[in-house]
Amino acid sequence: MTKSIAPLRIPEEAKERIRMLFMAKHALFGGGMHPEDGNHAIYHNEVRSTLEELGLNMELANSYEVLFQKPDVDFVFPLLNRGGFVNSEMLIPILCNKHGIPYLGAMPFLRGLGDDKSVSKLVCDHAGVPTAPWFCYRRGAPVLEEDLPAKDAARWVIKPNASSASWGITDAREWTEVANAVWHIHTEGHDAIVEPYLDGYDVQCAFITINDEPIALPMLWYEREDTQRLWTYYEKRDLVQNSEKAALKRFDDPELAPKIEAMAKKVAREFVPFDYGRIEFRLDLETGDINFIEINLNCNLWSEKVMAKAAAQAGFSHADLLETLLAESWRREGLVAPAG
């Protein structure tokens, strides 16, 4: 099961010496809910504040333009992931690579691979990890009923192939509804992934890397009242009232937890080095079926979300988590000497 780990520390001289650029859509926002992005603005403000409390030599930016010319910094902490265009996850690491500036998180290709739900399922299939049948209807390609996965399913889920927080998710019970949902996603400029609806609970496996090894944090799960109900973007961003509040709790079933962790480690090893990420599985408690759902590299670091909650179960404060991520990345990039 999960190893006992201790937070990593950044030498005081490195905090002053290394000039870091923190990039987030709401890096300059004063705090509070945002009318469109909801609690994402609170999240960015909290991470900025925690980094400031660590005493880092830090500059702030809220747009990609700061990287169009090489900035006078040594390292980039990118949270400006969703830029409003397809494959925006890859832009900051690509620009950093162009300028030779190290950054937190995985390289551009791995970021894109993880962001593409269909291709990430191929990686899991290669790693021998079960995933439900799926098909990605790419924008501009034919939308054919013959490609529909699990044709005998009673219900399908349709969502943008590269999205976060369940943006654009919907369901359907017949082909015409599936095709209409795919068409709508295509009109928004996205590919659409379709898979049969899997009943059950979402088990979250958070990982950080230490000395280049992916380390599993304690697993969590959303203990929902109604597993048949889709959980929407607006609920996850707290943009609607009276939404379902799913309890995020530790998952330590003596039989199932080790099986899921073993699967998650197989997936994580395919993406090293990635610094941090969240791997999600759907668990059917009645049948015991376990299926990979998605991987989210550079996932949400807000103290109210999975990564920080899992780290807290391992004894990490929010500041401990962020300092550990930076200490590991700076070591790997040669910005600080290895400990010991």
C-alpha positions as CSV (number, residue, x, y, z in Angstrom):
1,M,0.0,0.0,0.0
2,T,0.9,3.7,0.1
3,K,4.5,4.4,1.3
4,S,5.1,6.6,4.2
5,I,6.7,9.8,2.8
6,A,7.9,13.1,4.2
7,P,7.7,16.5,2.5
8,L,10.7,17.8,0.6
9,R,12.2,21.1,1.4
10,I,13.7,23.8,-0.7
11,P,17.0,25.4,0.5
12,E,16.6,29.0,1.6
13,E,19.2,30.2,-0.8
14,A,17.4,28.6,-3.7
15,K,14.1,30.3,-2.7
16,E,15.9,33.6,-3.2
17,R,18.1,32.6,-6.2
18,I,15.6,31.0,-8.4
19,R,13.3,33.4,-10.2
20,M,9.9,31.7,-10.7
21,L,7.0,32.7,-13.0
22,F,3.6,31.7,-11.7
23,M,1.1,31.5,-14.5
24,A,-2.6,31.2,-13.9
25,K,-5.8,32.6,-15.5
26,H,-6.7,34.2,-12.2
27,A,-3.2,34.9,-10.9
28,L,-4.0,38.6,-10.6
29,F,-7.6,38.1,-9.4
30,G,-8.4,39.5,-6.0
31,G,-10.0,36.3,-4.7
32,G,-13.6,35.1,-4.5
33,M,-15.8,33.4,-7.0
34,H,-15.6,34.2,-10.7
35,P,-18.9,34.6,-12.7
36,E,-17.8,32.1,-15.4
37,D,-15.0,30.0,-13.8
38,G,-16.5,29.8,-10.3
39,N,-14.2,28.4,-7.7
40,H,-11.3,28.1,-10.1
41,A,-10.5,31.7,-9.3
42,I,-10.5,30.9,-5.5
43,Y,-8.1,28.0,-6.4
44,H,-5.6,30.1,-8.3
45,N,-5.6,32.8,-5.5
46,E,-5.0,30.2,-2.9
47,V,-2.1,28.6,-4.7
48,R,-0.5,32.0,-5.3
49,S,-0.9,32.9,-1.6
50,T,0.6,29.6,-0.5
51,L,3.6,30.1,-2.8
52,E,4.0,33.6,-1.5
53,E,4.0,32.4,2.0
54,L,6.9,30.0,1.1
55,G,9.0,33.0,0.5
56,L,9.7,32.3,-3.1
57,N,11.2,34.8,-5.6
58,M,8.1,34.9,-7.8
59,E,6.5,36.9,-10.6
60,L,2.9,36.6,-11.7
61,A,1.3,36.4,-15.2
62,N,-2.3,35.6,-16.4
63,S,-1.7,35.2,-20.1
64,Y,0.4,33.3,-22.6
65,E,1.8,36.4,-24.1
66,V,4.5,36.7,-21.3
67,L,6.2,33.7,-22.9
68,F,6.0,34.9,-26.6
69,Q,9.5,36.4,-25.9
70,K,11.9,34.8,-23.4
71,P,11.2,36.2,-19.9
72,D,14.0,36.8,-17.4
73,V,13.0,33.8,-15.2
74,D,14.6,30.5,-14.2
75,F,11.4,28.4,-13.8
76,V,7.7,28.4,-14.7
77,F,4.9,27.1,-12.5
78,P,2.0,26.7,-15.0
79,L,-1.6,26.6,-13.9
80,L,-2.8,28.4,-17.1
81,N,-3.9,25.1,-18.6
82,R,-7.4,25.7,-20.0
83,G,-6.8,28.5,-22.5
84,G,-10.1,28.4,-24.4
85,F,-8.7,26.5,-27.4
86,V,-8.0,22.9,-28.2
87,N,-4.7,21.5,-26.9
88,S,-4.0,24.6,-24.8
89,E,-2.5,22.3,-22.1
90,M,0.5,22.0,-24.3
91,L,1.2,25.6,-25.1
92,I,3.1,26.7,-21.9
93,P,5.5,23.7,-21.9
94,I,6.1,24.1,-25.6
95,L,7.0,27.8,-25.2
96,C,9.2,27.0,-22.2
97,N,11.0,24.4,-24.3
98,K,11.5,26.9,-27.1
99,H,13.2,29.3,-24.6
100,G,15.0,26.5,-22.6
101,I,13.2,27.3,-19.4
102,P,12.3,24.4,-17.1
103,Y,8.8,24.1,-15.8
104,L,6.6,22.1,-13.3
105,G,4.9,19.1,-14.8
106,A,5.2,16.8,-17.8
107,M,6.7,17.6,-21.2
108,P,4.3,18.8,-23.9
109,F,3.7,15.5,-25.6
110,L,2.8,13.8,-22.4
111,R,0.6,16.7,-21.4
112,G,-1.3,16.3,-24.7
113,L,-1.4,12.5,-24.4
114,G,-3.0,12.7,-20.9
115,D,-5.3,15.4,-22.1
116,D,-6.6,13.3,-25.0
117,K,-9.0,10.9,-23.2
118,S,-9.0,8.4,-26.1
119,V,-5.3,8.1,-26.5
120,S,-4.7,7.9,-22.8
121,K,-7.0,4.9,-22.8
122,L,-4.8,3.3,-25.5
123,V,-1.8,3.8,-23.1
124,C,-3.8,2.1,-20.3
125,D,-4.7,-0.8,-22.7
126,H,-1.0,-1.1,-23.5
127,A,-0.2,-1.2,-19.7
128,G,-2.7,-4.0,-19.2
129,V,-5.2,-1.8,-17.2
130,P,-8.9,-2.4,-18.0
131,T,-10.9,0.4,-19.5
132,A,-14.4,0.4,-20.9
133,P,-14.9,0.2,-24.7
134,W,-14.8,3.7,-26.3
135,F,-14.7,5.5,-29.6
136,C,-13.5,9.0,-30.4
137,Y,-15.4,10.8,-33.0
138,R,-12.8,13.2,-34.3
139,R,-14.1,16.6,-35.5
140,G,-14.2,16.5,-39.3
141,A,-14.3,12.7,-39.5
142,P,-17.5,10.7,-40.3
143,V,-19.9,10.1,-37.4
144,L,-21.0,6.5,-38.1
145,E,-23.3,4.3,-36.0
146,E,-21.1,1.3,-36.8
147,D,-18.3,2.9,-34.7
148,L,-20.5,3.1,-31.6
149,P,-18.9,1.2,-28.7
150,A,-20.8,-1.4,-26.8
151,K,-23.8,-1.4,-29.1
152,D,-25.9,-3.3,-26.7
153,A,-25.5,-0.8,-23.9
154,A,-28.6,0.8,-22.4
155,R,-26.9,4.2,-22.0
156,W,-23.8,6.1,-23.3
157,V,-21.8,9.0,-22.0
158,I,-20.6,11.7,-24.5
159,K,-18.1,14.4,-23.7
160,P,-15.4,16.5,-25.2
161,N,-12.3,14.3,-25.7
162,A,-10.1,17.0,-24.1
163,S,-11.9,18.8,-21.3
164,S,-11.9,19.1,-17.5
165,A,-14.4,19.3,-14.7
166,S,-17.0,17.4,-16.8
167,W,-17.4,20.3,-19.1
168,G,-19.8,19.4,-22.0
169,I,-20.8,16.0,-20.6
170,T,-24.1,14.5,-21.5
171,D,-25.7,11.1,-21.9
172,A,-27.9,9.3,-24.4
173,R,-30.0,6.1,-24.7
174,E,-30.2,5.7,-28.5
175,W,-28.0,6.4,-31.5
176,T,-29.8,9.5,-32.7
177,E,-29.2,11.1,-29.3
178,V,-25.6,10.1,-29.4
179,A,-25.1,11.6,-32.9
180,N,-26.8,14.8,-31.8
181,A,-24.5,15.1,-28.8
182,V,-21.4,14.4,-30.9
183,W,-22.5,17.0,-33.4
184,H,-23.0,19.6,-30.6
185,I,-19.5,19.0,-29.3
186,H,-18.0,19.2,-32.8
187,T,-19.7,22.6,-33.3
188,E,-17.9,23.7,-30.1
189,G,-14.6,22.8,-31.8
190,H,-13.8,19.6,-30.0
191,D,-13.5,15.9,-30.7
192,A,-16.1,13.8,-28.9
193,I,-15.5,10.6,-27.0
194,V,-18.3,8.1,-26.5
195,E,-18.4,5.2,-24.0
196,P,-21.0,3.1,-22.3
197,Y,-22.2,4.5,-19.0
198,L,-20.5,2.7,-16.1
199,D,-22.4,2.7,-12.8
200,G,-20.3,3.0,-9.7
201,Y,-18.0,5.3,-7.8
202,D,-15.1,7.4,-8.8
203,V,-11.9,6.3,-7.1
204,Q,-9.1,8.9,-7.2
205,C,-5.4,7.9,-7.2
206,A,-3.2,10.9,-6.7
207,F,0.5,10.7,-7.5
208,I,3.6,12.8,-6.9
209,T,7.1,12.0,-8.0
210,I,10.0,11.8,-5.6
211,N,13.5,10.9,-6.9
212,D,11.9,10.2,-10.3
213,E,9.6,7.6,-8.8
214,P,5.8,8.0,-8.9
215,I,4.6,7.8,-5.3
216,A,0.9,7.0,-4.7
217,L,-0.8,9.2,-2.1
218,P,-3.7,7.7,-0.1
219,M,-6.7,6.9,-2.4
220,L,-9.9,8.8,-2.1
221,W,-13.4,8.3,-3.5
222,Y,-16.5,10.3,-4.0
223,E,-19.3,8.6,-2.0
224,R,-22.3,9.8,-4.0
225,E,-25.9,9.4,-3.2
226,D,-27.0,8.8,-6.8
227,T,-24.3,7.1,-9.0
228,Q,-26.7,7.2,-12.0
229,R,-26.7,11.0,-12.1
230,L,-24.1,12.8,-14.2
231,W,-22.1,15.4,-12.3
232,T,-21.8,18.6,-14.3
233,Y,-19.2,21.2,-14.8
234,Y,-21.4,23.8,-13.2
235,E,-21.7,21.7,-10.1
236,K,-18.0,21.0,-9.9
237,R,-17.3,24.8,-10.2
238,D,-20.0,25.6,-7.6
239,L,-21.8,27.8,-10.2
240,V,-25.3,26.4,-9.4
241,Q,-27.2,26.1,-6.1
242,N,-28.6,23.0,-4.6
243,S,-26.1,20.8,-6.5
244,E,-25.2,17.4,-5.2
245,K,-22.4,17.5,-2.7
246,A,-20.4,14.3,-3.1
247,A,-18.3,13.5,0.0
248,L,-14.6,13.0,-0.8
249,K,-13.4,10.3,1.6
250,R,-10.4,7.9,2.0
251,F,-10.7,4.7,0.1
252,D,-9.0,1.8,2.0
253,D,-11.0,-1.3,1.2
254,P,-8.6,-4.1,2.1
255,E,-9.3,-6.1,-1.1
256,L,-10.1,-3.5,-3.7
257,A,-7.7,-0.7,-2.8
258,P,-4.5,-2.7,-3.4
259,K,-5.9,-3.8,-6.8
260,I,-6.7,-0.3,-7.9
261,E,-3.4,1.1,-6.6
262,A,-1.5,-1.6,-8.6
263,M,-3.4,-0.6,-11.8
264,A,-2.8,3.1,-11.1
265,K,1.0,2.5,-10.7
266,K,1.1,0.8,-14.1
267,V,-0.6,3.9,-15.7
268,A,1.7,6.3,-13.8
269,R,4.8,4.7,-15.0
270,E,3.8,5.3,-18.6
271,F,3.9,9.1,-17.9
272,V,7.1,9.6,-15.8
273,P,8.4,12.3,-15.3
274,F,5.2,14.2,-14.6
275,D,5.7,15.7,-11.1
276,Y,2.0,15.3,-10.1
277,G,-1.2,13.9,-11.5
278,R,-4.6,12.2,-10.7
279,I,-5.7,8.9,-12.1
280,E,-9.4,8.1,-11.9
281,F,-11.1,4.7,-11.9
282,R,-14.8,3.7,-11.9
283,L,-15.6,1.0,-9.3
284,D,-18.8,-1.0,-9.4
285,L,-19.1,-2.3,-5.8
286,E,-21.8,-4.8,-6.8
287,T,-19.7,-6.6,-9.5
288,G,-16.2,-5.6,-8.4
289,D,-15.5,-4.3,-11.9
290,I,-12.7,-1.7,-12.1
291,N,-12.2,0.5,-15.2
292,F,-9.8,3.3,-16.0
293,I,-11.6,6.6,-16.7
294,E,-9.0,9.2,-17.2
295,I,-5.6,10.7,-16.2
296,N,-5.2,14.4,-15.4
297,L,-1.6,15.5,-15.3
298,N,-1.0,18.9,-13.7
299,C,-4.4,18.5,-12.0
300,N,-6.2,20.9,-9.6
301,L,-4.0,21.8,-6.6
302,W,-6.7,23.6,-4.6
303,S,-6.8,22.5,-1.0
304,E,-10.5,21.4,-1.5
305,K,-9.7,19.0,-4.4
306,V,-8.3,15.5,-4.7
307,M,-4.5,16.1,-4.9
308,A,-4.3,18.3,-1.7
309,K,-6.9,16.2,0.1
310,A,-4.9,13.0,-0.6
311,A,-1.7,14.7,0.4
312,A,-3.3,15.8,3.7
313,Q,-4.1,12.1,4.3
314,A,-0.3,11.5,4.0
315,G,0.3,14.3,6.6
316,F,1.1,17.1,4.1
317,S,-0.1,20.6,4.5
318,H,-1.0,22.6,1.4
319,A,2.4,24.3,1.6
320,D,4.1,21.0,2.1
321,L,2.6,19.7,-1.1
322,L,3.6,22.7,-3.2
323,E,7.1,22.9,-1.8
324,T,7.6,19.1,-2.4
325,L,6.5,19.5,-6.0
326,L,8.9,22.3,-6.6
327,A,11.8,20.7,-4.7
328,E,11.5,17.6,-6.8
329,S,11.2,19.4,-10.1
330,W,14.1,21.8,-9.3
331,R,16.2,18.8,-8.4
332,R,15.4,17.0,-11.6
333,E,16.1,20.1,-13.7
334,G,19.4,20.7,-12.0
335,L,18.3,24.0,-10.3
336,V,19.2,22.7,-6.8
337,A,21.6,20.0,-5.7
338,P,20.2,16.6,-4.8
339,A,19.5,16.2,-1.1
340,G,22.3,14.5,0.9
